[in-house]
Amino acid sequence: MSISRRAFLTAAAASSALALLPARPTDAAVGSRTASALPFSLPGSRAAETARGGRLTNLAHLRFLLAEVPVAASATHTTYAIESAPTVRAPWTYADTDGAGGYRPVGGGTRDAATGHWTQGAYNADDIARAAVVFLRDWKATGDVQSRDDARDVLRSLAFLQTVSGPDAGRVVLWQQEDGVLNPSAIPIELPDPSDSAESYWLARTVWAFGEGYAAFATEDAEFEAFLLERLHLCLDALGQESLGRAGQWVQSDGRRLPAWLIAGGADATAEAMLGLAAAAEVGDRRSRDALATYGEGVAAMATDPRAGWPFGAVLPWTGSLGFWHAWGAAAPEALGRAGALLRRRDWSRAAVADAGTFTPQVLASGGPHNAWAPLPAEAQIAYGAHGRVAGALAAAAVGGEGLRLIAGLAAGWFFGANTAGLPVYDPATGVTFDGVETDGRINRNSGAESTIHGLLTMLLLDANRDVAALATSITGLSSFSGLRVLEAENARLSAGCVVERPTEGAWTGEGNLSGGAFVRVPAGETVEFDVTEAGGVLHALIWRQAAEVGDAVWEVFRGRKRVWKTRVPAGGTGDRGLTEADGMLVPQRLGGDLPGEAVVVRCTSRGDVRLDALVIQPAVASAVYATSTGSAVLYADGTGRDQRVAALAPGSGRAYEADGSQRGQAVGGGKVRVRGGGFTVTR
């Protein structure tokens, strides 16, 4: 089951640590290339042997999750060939370990023993849609007739959840019971409620599935193709009443103008819809092409400048916060890369490349695809987030350079051991993907539909890109990483007038999480001093800025008694919050100078009313060291914008790359590694 943003933010508010992985997480085609295309070919473990000798994709567990569901036509819900085939198939939402090496399918919520109904349901539209995409892509990749038939049955199941008449026509009911009964209003309440009363994540994912289904069946079954196109257009009719109907309109989010025509206010949901629209457009559907162009403009408007600091070129997922990025649903670089190539929009392609070539290396150097940067990386890691980094890098590589394929391979290593547990979370022998890995290394060994689906979507990409698979499957662990470091303000040296405040409502501000669940209120003239011992790096001030003008924070760096540099940043002035949930914002602000090469004191002096959360240090060159079957692979990612030469973290050779993945020659010599300004280097 895919998470709704409201459910995700509720969980975030409940845990300032943001490290809790639910027992059942509640909550997206690139051409092939041979292994010789990458600078080095890597042997590996069992997964690597599978990658060399056979396919990584194994649909056995996903097929195990499929259940037969009886359906009956009504005035508002029906599906293709329902009279002759009144049974469809849908994946169970969750699968818990049974204690004997197997799995037990489970629905969402609690089950009523008398009716057999779950408070949510047994099956849901989000997972049904994405399961259809898996089967469709497997069928097109292999020609497997079983996958084609599975895709047809699951698409029929999804179509039944779509409302076909009345004021909610085109929208989709989220939950369905084992006996086929729809549950439009789940417990706990999920918005929109009823679930087909407005556009939603599940409507966006329905567009994804119908679009890819229409494209896949275009030369296979004219009647079913026509049905899918009709249902896809019905989705667009519904979207035309909401987000598509607002095309060209803008909203304010803490002083920044953002697009008003994103599905459910998110680039995340919209990007997944774009994947289906792109597929349909590629086979000639003009209406899908027009919608793709409209939504692409909106998603591209959520891109950020990689030179400006946080979030380092990422495409932001949500108009409700400028300080929040999440790994799940982060399909924007994949969608912009694919749509940019199709519609010849170089600006969209550049946004995809920035996300993949600048932000993803920072994600990897911070320990992998933590589920939330809010604004600092935290929370568990799940397959949904890992898949997005791989898919985005491969889509960007299609318009960028070969270095982005290396980034994709390193990101895909998460499934084979490059995670906080140091263990594989995907098994090519069974097709099981575990439900996630905690920040402390604990593995949730359940394997529900969402984890299974995004694991398989990743394996399909690896099977189509054997060079990337060779790198990914050679990885056996994440030996070390050096990403963002946080110095909490409450642990620094505070002058007498400073006050540590811990909001009683918790760390969640309405737009982000206070690091450590606290901040320091620094009145005018008071100071906070940090001892910084590492050499080099880029400083970012994490201030909970206020809406009103409340003065500045003056920042100075001292080497002994000598001031190295000085700058100032605003403590307020965010203006009208607009559609956000709270006044002010919590976004790291890049300070003007870099750290020198020795220990320093960093002082913050208030010239107003400063709410200081933390000092964030971005390494001049962030890094991640991967254990592989034949040694170490190392990623070096520049944070300064200047060419760097740093000590090698492991022996080997490799190449330097610009942020767009273009190669800039050999990078290793004399025990030093060369890293291009704004770019990255990978050594082996």
Order of alpha helices (4+ residues) and beta strands (2+ residues): alpha-alpha-alpha-beta-beta-beta-beta-beta-alpha-alpha-beta-beta-alpha-alpha-beta-beta-alpha-alpha-beta-alpha-alpha-alpha-beta-beta-alpha-alpha-beta-beta-beta-beta-alpha-alpha-beta-beta-beta-beta-beta-beta-beta-beta-beta-beta-beta-beta-beta-beta-beta-beta-beta-beta-beta-beta
